[in-house]
Amino acid sequence: MLTWVLLTACTHTVASPPATGLPPAQISHAQTADGWDLEMRHFPNEGPPVLLMHGMGTNHYNWDYAEEISLASYLQSRGWDVWVASVRGDMGSTAPPRRGAATYSFDDIANYDVPAIIDSVLAQSPHEQLYWVGHSMGGMLLYTALTRDPGPIAAGVSIGSPATFAEQEQVHQVANTASRLIPAYGTTQSRATYAAIDAVFEFNPMVQLLSNPENLDLDLAQGLADVGMGDVSRGMVKQVHVWLSSGDFVSMEGQPWLTPAQVPVLVLGGSVDRVAPPANVEAACAVLPECEFRLLGTESGLSTEYGHIDPVVGVTARIEVYPQIHQWLNLQAESLSTR
């Protein structure tokens, strides 16, 4: 969702979308060291805990909007103890008093939100480690967690998560230029811009950019977009500018956010993903020693080509992508239990 939020920036407030989606059995909260309160949605079962982390400019609805496109529901029904996290700036988060809610960066999420979320899940679980599935930015946050402290993570899956920005399409160059034009204060209100073009959803060029439109149920996708888009801070936009300008996945201080860690990771990349081109996604496996890359597309025997969002919310995701994630996580859990 990086390009969408950069190209649809404005600075007025928008009312929160109405409550919908699959109701969790429990909602708890994680408290960060710098004072943010983060909502944690729990879909319980008897198996190991698996944490689902959404991408930039989205929220928990990308995992639990509707049964047909819910990885949370799919994994829960197969025994996993599923946790869907919110990060700062989401509708399920509360900023501390006198703290600018629009100034945080990706580094803040990595340094504060991720440790608090991991601690919260494991404090409520009999297990000592959790499993992680992250889409786009959610997978990038997996990489930061492995860099900071891999101990609590048994295994992880990233979906459309760039480990480098070396390969860039024209849209990335446009986004990099656009990021310089965003005002110094406030958030990028992507929901507001989306509302203005909601009536022409099927012809929205962003749908073409973010997905293989043939792999979307347009009614479901439009409903999800109505509630599943989140606002993005100026600090996040500045950090995306750093990534696109340098070509590297680094902190604001220039330190790499992906370093080797002895944790199994499955990396999934969409064959026609224009936001996170496959080469940028596969690059994670050049760093992680226990890494497997899979290309999602007809070249790999699947029924269709996958873009950026349809591995999570596409028509065929539940029958072609979700099973791959579940089976791979299951193999890692079985391997861990025999050690």
Sine and cosine of phi, psi and omega as CSV:
sin_phi,cos_phi,sin_psi,cos_psi,sin_omega,cos_omega
0.00,0.00,0.13,0.99,-0.08,-1.00
-0.85,0.53,-0.76,0.65,-0.11,-0.99
-0.93,0.37,-0.62,0.79,-0.01,-1.00
-0.85,0.53,-0.75,0.66,-0.09,-1.00
-0.94,0.34,-0.48,0.88,0.00,-1.00
-0.97,0.24,-0.55,0.83,-0.07,-1.00
-1.00,0.01,-0.14,0.99,-0.04,-1.00
-0.86,-0.51,0.62,0.79,-0.10,-1.00
-0.99,0.17,0.67,-0.74,0.20,-0.98
-0.40,-0.92,0.03,-1.00,-0.21,-0.98
-0.72,-0.70,0.54,0.84,0.10,-1.00
-0.95,-0.31,0.27,-0.96,-0.07,-1.00
-1.00,0.08,0.48,-0.88,-0.01,-1.00
-0.75,-0.66,0.66,-0.76,0.04,-1.00
-0.90,0.43,0.53,-0.85,0.04,-1.00
-0.90,0.44,0.58,-0.81,0.00,-1.00
-0.93,0.36,0.36,-0.93,-0.01,-1.00
-0.92,0.39,0.44,-0.90,0.03,-1.00
-0.93,0.36,0.69,-0.72,0.04,-1.00
-0.33,-0.94,-0.24,-0.97,0.04,-1.00
1.00,0.04,-0.06,-1.00,-0.01,-1.00
-0.99,0.14,0.83,-0.56,-0.05,-1.00
-0.96,0.27,0.76,-0.65,0.07,-1.00
-0.96,0.27,0.36,-0.93,0.06,-1.00
-0.95,0.31,-0.43,0.90,-0.08,-1.00
-0.49,-0.87,0.59,-0.81,0.17,-0.99
-0.85,-0.52,0.87,-0.50,0.07,-1.00
-0.87,-0.49,-0.11,-0.99,-0.09,-1.00
-0.66,-0.75,0.63,-0.78,0.12,-0.99
-0.95,-0.31,0.67,-0.74,-0.02,-1.00
-0.94,-0.34,0.82,-0.57,-0.01,-1.00
-1.00,0.07,0.33,-0.94,-0.02,-1.00
-0.90,0.43,-0.37,0.93,0.03,-1.00
-0.97,-0.22,0.29,0.96,0.24,-0.97
0.99,-0.15,0.09,1.00,0.05,-1.00
-0.99,0.13,0.55,-0.84,0.10,-0.99
-0.95,-0.32,0.84,-0.54,-0.10,-0.99
-0.88,-0.48,0.77,-0.64,0.00,-1.00
-0.97,0.25,0.66,-0.75,0.04,-1.00
-0.83,-0.55,0.88,-0.48,-0.01,-1.00
-0.99,-0.14,0.80,-0.61,-0.16,-0.99
-0.90,-0.43,0.83,-0.57,0.10,-1.00
-0.90,-0.44,1.00,0.01,-0.26,-0.96
-0.98,0.18,0.47,-0.88,0.22,-0.98
-0.36,-0.93,-0.04,-1.00,-0.16,-0.99
-0.99,0.11,-0.21,0.98,-0.09,-1.00
-0.99,0.17,-0.14,-0.99,0.02,-1.00
-0.91,0.42,0.42,-0.91,0.03,-1.00
-0.96,0.26,0.69,-0.73,0.11,-0.99
-0.81,-0.59,0.77,-0.64,-0.05,-1.00
-0.99,-0.17,0.79,-0.61,0.05,-1.00
-0.96,-0.28,0.83,-0.56,-0.03,-1.00
-0.87,-0.49,0.82,-0.57,-0.07,-1.00
-0.99,0.14,0.07,-1.00,-0.04,-1.00
-1.00,-0.05,0.01,-1.00,-0.01,-1.00
-0.94,0.33,0.69,-0.73,0.01,-1.00
0.98,0.21,0.20,0.98,0.03,-1.00
-0.78,-0.62,-0.16,-0.99,0.03,-1.00
-0.46,-0.89,-0.24,-0.97,-0.12,-0.99
-0.87,0.50,-0.39,0.92,-0.04,-1.00
-0.88,0.48,-0.35,0.94,0.04,-1.00
-0.92,0.40,-0.26,0.96,0.04,-1.00
-0.95,-0.31,-0.37,0.93,-0.17,-0.98
-0.63,-0.78,0.50,0.86,-0.04,-1.00
-0.95,0.30,-0.73,0.68,-0.05,-1.00
-0.49,-0.87,0.48,-0.87,-0.09,-1.00
-0.81,0.59,-0.63,0.77,-0.08,-1.00
-0.91,0.41,-0.44,0.90,-0.07,-1.00
-0.77,-0.64,0.67,0.74,-0.03,-1.00
-0.89,-0.46,0.96,-0.27,0.12,-0.99
-0.92,0.39,-0.52,0.85,0.05,-1.00
-0.85,0.52,-0.75,0.66,0.00,-1.00
-0.91,0.42,-0.66,0.75,-0.04,-1.00
-0.88,0.47,-0.74,0.67,-0.03,-1.00
-0.94,0.34,-0.63,0.78,0.04,-1.00
-0.87,0.49,-0.67,0.74,-0.03,-1.00
-0.92,0.39,-0.25,0.97,0.02,-1.00
-0.95,-0.31,0.32,0.95,0.18,-0.98
0.98,-0.21,-0.14,0.99,-0.05,-1.00
-0.98,0.22,0.55,-0.84,0.09,-1.00
-1.00,-0.02,0.98,-0.21,-0.26,-0.97
-0.99,-0.15,0.75,-0.67,0.07,-1.00
-0.85,-0.53,0.80,-0.60,0.05,-1.00
-0.94,-0.35,0.90,-0.44,-0.11,-0.99
-1.00,-0.04,0.48,-0.88,0.25,-0.97
-0.94,-0.34,0.50,-0.87,0.08,-1.00
-0.88,-0.47,0.16,-0.99,-0.03,-1.00
-0.82,0.57,0.66,-0.75,-0.05,-1.00
1.00,-0.07,-0.29,0.96,0.06,-1.00
-0.95,0.31,0.29,-0.96,0.07,-1.00
-0.89,0.46,-0.36,0.93,0.01,-1.00
-0.99,-0.13,0.44,0.90,0.00,-1.00
-0.78,-0.62,0.43,-0.90,0.03,-1.00
-0.76,-0.65,0.80,-0.60,0.01,-1.00
-0.98,0.22,0.48,-0.87,0.08,-1.00
-0.92,0.39,0.38,-0.92,0.03,-1.00
-0.85,0.53,0.61,-0.79,0.05,-1.00
0.88,0.47,0.32,0.95,0.05,-1.00
-0.95,-0.32,0.81,-0.59,0.01,-1.00
-0.90,0.43,0.90,-0.44,-0.05,-1.00
-0.96,0.26,-0.13,0.99,-0.10,-1.00
-0.93,-0.37,0.20,0.98,-0.11,-0.99
-0.94,-0.34,-0.06,1.00,-0.07,-1.00
-0.93,0.36,0.38,-0.92,0.02,-1.00
-0.88,-0.48,0.08,-1.00,0.12,-0.99
-0.85,0.53,-0.64,0.77,0.01,-1.00
-0.85,0.53,-0.63,0.78,0.02,-1.00
-0.89,0.45,-0.66,0.75,0.04,-1.00
-0.89,0.45,-0.70,0.72,-0.02,-1.00
-0.91,0.41,-0.65,0.76,-0.11,-0.99
-0.99,0.12,-0.47,0.89,-0.09,-1.00
-0.90,-0.44,-0.77,0.64,-0.09,-1.00
-0.93,0.36,-0.73,0.68,-0.08,-1.00
-0.86,0.51,-0.76,0.65,0.04,-1.00
-0.87,0.50,-0.63,0.78,-0.01,-1.00
-0.92,0.40,-0.64,0.77,0.00,-1.00
-0.92,0.40,-0.72,0.69,0.02,-1.00
-0.87,0.49,-0.72,0.69,0.01,-1.00
-0.87,0.49,-0.64,0.77,-0.02,-1.00
-0.90,0.43,-0.71,0.71,0.00,-1.00
-0.89,0.46,-0.76,0.65,-0.08,-1.00
-0.94,0.33,-0.44,0.90,0.07,-1.00
-0.93,0.37,-0.39,0.92,-0.03,-1.00
-0.96,-0.28,0.22,0.98,-0.06,-1.00
-0.80,-0.60,0.55,-0.84,0.11,-0.99
-0.97,0.24,-0.13,0.99,-0.03,-1.00
-1.00,0.03,0.47,-0.88,-0.03,-1.00
-1.00,-0.04,-0.25,0.97,0.02,-1.00
-0.72,-0.70,0.37,-0.93,0.08,-1.00
-0.85,-0.53,0.27,-0.96,0.11,-0.99
-0.96,-0.27,0.40,-0.92,-0.16,-0.99
-0.71,-0.70,0.73,-0.69,0.18,-0.98
-0.79,-0.62,0.85,-0.52,-0.02,-1.00
-0.78,-0.63,0.69,-0.72,0.06,-1.00
-0.98,-0.22,0.76,-0.65,0.08,-1.00
0.82,0.57,-0.90,-0.43,0.02,-1.00
-0.86,0.51,-0.52,0.85,0.02,-1.00
-0.88,0.47,-0.56,0.83,0.10,-1.00
-0.97,0.25,-0.56,0.83,0.07,-1.00
-0.90,0.44,-0.59,0.81,0.07,-1.00
-0.92,0.38,-0.53,0.85,0.15,-0.99
-0.84,0.54,-0.70,0.71,-0.01,-1.00
-0.89,0.46,-0.63,0.78,0.02,-1.00
-0.92,0.39,-0.60,0.80,0.02,-1.00
-0.90,0.43,-0.64,0.77,0.04,-1.00
-0.92,0.39,-0.53,0.85,0.03,-1.00
-0.96,0.29,-0.67,0.75,-0.03,-1.00
-0.96,0.29,-0.78,0.62,-0.06,-1.00
-0.29,-0.96,0.99,-0.13,-0.06,-1.00
-0.97,0.23,-0.19,0.98,-0.12,-0.99
-0.79,0.61,-0.70,0.71,-0.05,-1.00
-0.97,0.25,-0.10,0.99,-0.12,-0.99
-0.96,-0.29,0.88,-0.48,0.00,-1.00
-0.97,0.23,-0.65,0.76,0.00,-1.00
-0.20,-0.98,0.33,-0.95,-0.03,-1.00
-0.56,-0.83,0.40,-0.92,0.06,-1.00
-0.80,-0.60,0.78,-0.62,0.14,-0.99
-0.92,-0.38,0.61,-0.80,-0.04,-1.00
-0.80,-0.60,0.92,-0.39,0.03,-1.00
0.88,0.48,0.63,0.77,-0.07,-1.00
-0.94,-0.34,0.94,-0.35,-0.02,-1.00
-0.94,0.35,0.67,-0.75,0.11,-0.99
-0.97,-0.24,-0.12,0.99,0.08,-1.00
-0.45,-0.89,0.28,-0.96,0.07,-1.00
-0.84,-0.54,0.50,0.87,-0.05,-1.00
-0.91,0.42,-0.65,0.76,0.02,-1.00
-1.00,-0.08,0.87,-0.50,-0.04,-1.00
-0.76,-0.65,0.69,-0.72,0.10,-1.00
-1.00,-0.03,0.08,-1.00,-0.03,-1.00
-0.85,0.53,-0.57,0.82,-0.03,-1.00
-0.90,0.44,-0.54,0.84,0.05,-1.00
-0.93,0.38,-0.63,0.78,0.01,-1.00
-0.92,0.40,-0.64,0.77,0.05,-1.00
-0.90,0.44,-0.69,0.72,-0.01,-1.00
-0.89,0.45,-0.63,0.78,0.01,-1.00
-0.89,0.45,-0.66,0.76,0.06,-1.00
-0.92,0.39,-0.68,0.74,-0.03,-1.00
-0.90,0.45,-0.54,0.84,-0.05,-1.00
-0.89,0.45,-0.43,0.91,0.00,-1.00
-0.97,0.23,-0.29,0.96,-0.07,-1.00
-1.00,-0.06,-0.13,0.99,-0.04,-1.00
-0.96,0.29,0.69,-0.72,-0.03,-1.00
-0.82,0.57,0.41,-0.91,-0.08,-1.00
-0.94,0.34,-0.35,0.94,-0.05,-1.00
-0.82,-0.57,0.34,-0.94,0.05,-1.00
1.00,-0.01,0.00,-1.00,-0.01,-1.00
-0.94,-0.35,0.28,-0.96,0.13,-0.99
-1.00,0.06,0.91,-0.41,-0.13,-0.99
-1.00,-0.03,0.98,0.20,-0.06,-1.00
-0.92,0.39,-0.48,0.88,0.02,-1.00
-0.90,0.44,-0.60,0.80,-0.02,-1.00
-0.90,0.43,-0.72,0.70,-0.01,-1.00
-0.91,0.41,-0.65,0.76,0.03,-1.00
-0.86,0.51,-0.66,0.75,-0.03,-1.00
-0.86,0.51,-0.53,0.85,-0.03,-1.00
-0.94,0.33,-0.38,0.92,-0.05,-1.00
-0.88,-0.48,0.23,0.97,-0.07,-1.00
-0.85,0.53,-0.59,0.80,-0.08,-1.00
-0.92,0.39,-0.35,0.94,-0.01,-1.00
-0.91,-0.42,0.59,0.81,-0.09,-1.00
-0.79,0.62,-0.72,0.70,-0.09,-1.00
-0.88,0.48,-0.45,0.89,-0.05,-1.00
-0.97,-0.26,0.12,0.99,-0.01,-1.00
-0.91,0.41,0.84,-0.55,-0.01,-1.00
-0.89,0.47,-0.39,0.92,0.02,-1.00
-0.93,0.37,-0.50,0.87,0.07,-1.00
-0.89,0.45,-0.65,0.76,0.04,-1.00
-0.91,0.42,-0.61,0.80,-0.04,-1.00
-0.95,0.32,-0.68,0.73,-0.17,-0.98
-1.00,0.04,-0.17,0.99,-0.13,-0.99
-0.46,-0.89,0.13,-0.99,0.35,-0.94
-1.00,-0.02,0.98,-0.21,-0.13,-0.99
-0.83,0.56,-0.45,0.89,0.02,-1.00
-0.93,0.38,-0.26,0.97,-0.02,-1.00
-0.97,-0.23,0.33,0.95,0.04,-1.00
-0.89,-0.46,0.64,-0.77,0.30,-0.95
-0.99,0.13,0.96,-0.30,-0.17,-0.98
-0.89,0.46,-0.55,0.83,0.04,-1.00
-0.92,0.40,-0.72,0.69,0.04,-1.00
-0.90,0.44,-0.69,0.72,-0.04,-1.00
-0.90,0.43,-0.63,0.78,0.02,-1.00
-0.93,0.36,-0.65,0.76,0.06,-1.00
-0.89,0.46,-0.67,0.74,0.03,-1.00
-0.89,0.45,-0.68,0.74,0.00,-1.00
-0.89,0.46,-0.53,0.85,0.01,-1.00
-0.87,0.50,-0.56,0.83,-0.09,-1.00
-0.88,-0.48,-0.30,0.95,-0.18,-0.98
-1.00,-0.07,0.09,1.00,0.01,-1.00
-0.99,-0.13,0.68,-0.73,0.01,-1.00
-0.89,-0.46,0.31,-0.95,0.02,-1.00
-1.00,0.08,0.39,-0.92,-0.11,-0.99
-0.80,-0.60,0.70,-0.72,-0.07,-1.00
-0.97,0.23,0.32,-0.95,0.09,-1.00
-0.87,0.49,-0.61,0.79,0.02,-1.00
-0.88,0.47,-0.62,0.79,0.05,-1.00
-0.92,0.40,-0.67,0.74,0.00,-1.00
-0.89,0.46,-0.66,0.75,0.03,-1.00
-0.88,0.48,-0.62,0.78,-0.02,-1.00
-0.94,0.33,-0.62,0.79,0.09,-1.00
-0.87,0.50,-0.63,0.78,0.05,-1.00
-0.87,0.50,-0.65,0.76,0.05,-1.00
-0.87,0.49,-0.71,0.71,-0.01,-1.00
-0.89,0.45,-0.74,0.67,-0.06,-1.00
-0.94,0.35,-0.55,0.84,0.00,-1.00
-0.95,0.31,-0.66,0.75,-0.06,-1.00
-1.00,0.02,-0.43,0.90,-0.11,-0.99
0.99,0.13,0.05,1.00,-0.10,-1.00
-0.90,-0.44,0.51,-0.86,0.09,-1.00
-1.00,0.00,1.00,-0.04,-0.13,-0.99
-0.72,-0.70,0.25,-0.97,0.12,-0.99
-0.97,0.26,0.12,-0.99,0.04,-1.00
-0.90,0.44,-0.35,0.94,0.05,-1.00
-1.00,0.01,-0.01,1.00,0.04,-1.00
1.00,0.02,0.18,0.98,0.02,-1.00
-1.00,0.06,0.64,-0.77,-0.02,-1.00
-0.90,0.43,0.68,-0.74,0.03,-1.00
-1.00,-0.10,0.09,1.00,0.08,-1.00
-0.70,-0.71,0.89,-0.45,0.04,-1.00
-0.74,-0.68,0.29,-0.96,-0.04,-1.00
-0.86,0.51,0.64,-0.76,0.06,-1.00
-0.52,-0.85,0.65,-0.76,-0.04,-1.00
-1.00,0.08,0.90,0.44,0.02,-1.00
-0.73,-0.68,0.74,-0.67,0.03,-1.00
-0.90,0.43,0.72,-0.69,0.01,-1.00
-0.69,-0.72,0.75,-0.66,0.14,-0.99
-0.98,-0.21,0.83,-0.56,-0.04,-1.00
-0.93,-0.36,0.87,-0.49,0.00,-1.00
-0.94,-0.35,0.75,-0.66,0.03,-1.00
-0.77,-0.63,0.70,-0.72,0.03,-1.00
-0.96,0.27,0.70,-0.72,-0.07,-1.00
-0.91,0.42,-0.47,0.88,0.01,-1.00
-0.87,-0.50,0.50,0.87,0.02,-1.00
-0.96,0.29,0.89,-0.45,0.00,-1.00
-1.00,-0.08,-0.29,0.96,0.04,-1.00
-0.99,0.14,-0.69,0.72,0.04,-1.00
-0.81,-0.59,0.99,0.11,-0.04,-1.00
-0.81,0.58,0.57,-0.82,-0.09,-1.00
-0.77,0.63,-0.62,0.79,-0.01,-1.00
-0.89,0.45,-0.62,0.78,0.01,-1.00
-0.94,0.34,-0.52,0.85,0.02,-1.00
-0.97,0.25,-0.74,0.67,-0.03,-1.00
-0.89,0.46,-0.38,0.92,-0.04,-1.00
-0.85,0.53,-0.37,0.93,0.03,-1.00
-0.86,0.51,-0.55,0.84,-0.06,-1.00
-0.97,0.24,-0.16,0.99,0.13,-0.99
-0.99,0.17,-0.23,0.97,-0.03,-1.00
-0.95,-0.33,-0.69,0.73,-0.08,-1.00
-0.99,0.10,0.83,-0.56,-0.09,-1.00
-0.95,0.30,-0.40,0.91,0.00,-1.00
-0.91,-0.41,0.90,0.44,-0.16,-0.99
-0.83,-0.56,0.66,-0.75,0.09,-1.00
-0.81,-0.58,0.80,-0.61,0.04,-1.00
-0.97,-0.23,0.70,-0.71,0.10,-1.00
-0.78,-0.63,0.78,-0.63,0.07,-1.00
-1.00,0.02,0.79,-0.62,-0.01,-1.00
-1.00,-0.08,0.97,-0.25,-0.02,-1.00
0.05,-1.00,0.01,-1.00,-0.06,-1.00
-0.91,0.42,-0.45,0.89,0.04,-1.00
-0.87,0.49,-0.46,0.89,0.00,-1.00
-0.99,-0.14,0.19,0.98,0.05,-1.00
1.00,-0.02,0.12,0.99,0.03,-1.00
-0.99,0.10,0.20,-0.98,-0.14,-0.99
-0.99,0.16,-0.27,0.96,-0.10,-0.99
-0.47,-0.88,0.14,-0.99,0.12,-0.99
-1.00,-0.01,0.56,-0.83,-0.04,-1.00
-0.92,-0.39,0.68,-0.73,0.09,-1.00
-1.00,-0.09,-0.63,-0.78,-0.11,-0.99
-1.00,0.07,-0.70,0.72,-0.09,-1.00
-0.99,-0.15,-0.38,0.92,-0.10,-0.99
-0.95,0.32,-0.28,0.96,0.18,-0.98
-0.89,0.45,-0.33,0.94,0.02,-1.00
-0.97,-0.23,-0.66,0.75,-0.12,-0.99
-0.83,-0.56,0.25,0.97,0.01,-1.00
-0.98,0.21,0.30,-0.95,-0.02,-1.00
-0.84,0.54,-0.65,0.76,-0.08,-1.00
-1.00,-0.05,0.00,1.00,-0.07,-1.00
-0.87,0.50,-0.67,0.74,-0.08,-1.00
-0.92,0.40,-0.47,0.88,-0.05,-1.00
-0.98,-0.20,-0.29,0.96,-0.06,-1.00
-0.88,-0.48,-0.50,0.86,-0.08,-1.00
-0.97,-0.25,-0.76,0.66,0.00,-1.00
-0.81,0.59,-0.70,0.71,0.00,-1.00
-0.88,0.47,-0.58,0.81,0.04,-1.00
-0.89,0.46,-0.68,0.74,0.00,-1.00
-0.91,0.42,-0.75,0.66,-0.02,-1.00
-0.87,0.49,-0.74,0.67,-0.05,-1.00
-0.90,0.43,-0.64,0.77,0.01,-1.00
-0.92,0.39,-0.70,0.71,0.04,-1.00
-0.88,0.48,-0.64,0.77,0.01,-1.00
-0.88,0.48,-0.68,0.74,0.04,-1.00
-0.88,0.47,-0.64,0.77,0.02,-1.00
-0.92,0.39,-0.65,0.76,0.02,-1.00
-0.91,0.42,-0.66,0.75,0.02,-1.00
-0.91,0.42,-0.65,0.76,0.02,-1.00
-0.90,0.43,-0.66,0.75,0.00,-1.00
-0.90,0.43,-0.61,0.79,-0.06,-1.00
-0.94,0.34,-0.32,0.95,-0.01,-1.00
-0.99,-0.13,-0.04,1.00,-0.02,-1.00
-0.96,0.27,0.00,0.00,0.00,0.00
